[in-house]
Amino acid sequence: MISIKQLKEKDIDLCYELDLNTISLWSKKQWANEFKKEGTKIFGLLVTNLVIGICVFQVVLDEAQINYFVVNKKFRKNGFGSYLMSFLIKKCEKLKLKKLLLEVSQGNVTAERFYSRFDFSTVGIRKNYYKDGSHAFLKEKKLTTKIV
C-alpha cells in the first residue's frame, strides 16, 4: 500500500539514512534544522511502512520552495516520484500558492526530465553553485488555484 504522511522531528534518523543512501545532501544537524524552520513541511512516501521517498518544501508567502526531493534508488522508475510530486502540487494548490520553485544541478539530466514533465521551466541559473562547480538551474512551476 502506498501512502504519504507528514514526517515529524522524531523521524530525523529515517530522513538522514535515506539521504545518506541517495544524494547525501544534508548532515543530521541540517535535517534537525529543517524540522525547525518556519513554514517547512516534510512528507514521506511510504510503501507499506517503509519510507521510500521524502519531499521537503518551505512555504514563503504565496510560493513554495522545494528544498529536498528524493526517492530510494531501488524504487525509482516505478512512478513513485510522480506520485509524490503530484501530491505536492495538489497540496500547494490547496494552500492557494501561486508557484513552486526548486533548483537542480545542470548535470542531473534525469531530474531535469522529471521536472519538465510537471511543467517546471528554467527561470534562472546560479553559476558554480554546487561543490563540484556545476551550475544550478532555477526552476518554476506556476500553480492554478481553484476559485470556489
N, C-alpha and C positions, 0 to 999 in steps of 0.2 A: 504494500500500500504506500502511495506517495502522499506526503503532506508537507506543509510549510508551517513553521512555528517561529514566533519571536524568541530569540535567544536572550538569556539573562547573564548577568555577571558571573554566576556560578558555572557558566559554560565556557569560560576563558580557556581552560586546558583543551577542551574539544576543538575550539576555534584555532588555537595555536598549533595543535597537532595536524589538523587538516592543512593549514597554511604551510607548515614545515614540509609536508609531503607533496605540496603542489608548487606554489610560486614563491614561497619563503619571503613574503613581503614585510611582515611585522614581527617584532620581538614580543615576548609575553607581556612586557610592560606596555608596549604600544597597543596591544589588544585590550589591556586593562583600561588604558586611556580612552579608547574608542567607546567602551561601555559607559564612560562618564561624560562624554561630550553631549552638550545640549542639542536636541533635535536629531540625534543619531538613532537609527533603528537598525537592528541586526537580526536577519532572518536566516534560519537554517532550512535546507531542503532535506527531508528525511525519506528514506526508503525503509519501510518497517520502522525500526527505531534507530537506524544508523544515519548520522548526518553525513550527506554526500556532497552538499553544496552550501555555500554561505554568500550572502549579499549584505553589504554594509552600505547604508546611504544616510546622508545628512540633509535634513530639510532646513533651508535658509530662505525665509520669506516665502516667495511663491515658486521656488525652484528646489530641486533635489540634486545632490552630487553623489554619484556612486563612487565610493572610496575603495570598495573591495568587491570582487565578484569572481567566484571560482566554483568549479565542480571537480570532484575527485577524478583523477585520470582514468581510473577503472570504469567510470560511469559515463565518460564523455561519448559524444556521437550517438546518443540514445534519446535525445530530446529533453533531457533533464535541465540543461541550461536554458533552453527556450521556455520550459515550464516555469522556471524561477524568474526569468526576465518578464514573461507575460504577467506573472503575479505582481512583480514590482511596478510595472507600468499601470496596471489596474489600481494598485494601492495609491500611487501618486495621483492618478486621475480622481480618485475618491477624495483625496486631500485637496483637490482643486488647484494643483500645481500647474504651472504653465510650461515648464521644461525640465528635462532630465539631462544632467551633464556627467561626463566622465572623461578620463584621459587614458590613452592606450599607447604602448610603445610602437613606434613606426615599424619595428621588426616583427611584431606579433600579427602576422597575416591572418591566422585563424581567428583571432579575436576581432580583427578588422572586418572580416567577412560576416562573423556572427552579429556584430553590432549593426552593420549595414542592413541586415535582414529585418531589423527592427526600426529602420528609417533614421538611424543616427547619422548625422552628417558632420564632416570635419569643419570646424569653425575657427581653428587656430592651431598654432604649433608652439611648443615650448622647446627651444633648442637646447641640446645637451642636457636634458632633464634627468635622465637616469644615470646610475653609477657607471654604466658601460659607455656613456657618451651619446647614447641614442636619443632621438627626439621623442617627445610625447605629442601625439595628436589629440587636440581637444575636440571632443565630440558632443553634439547636442541633439536632443530629440524634442521637438515641440509636442506638447500634450494637448489633447482635446478634453475640455471639461464639459460635461453634460449639464445643460441648463434645465432645471426641473420646473 
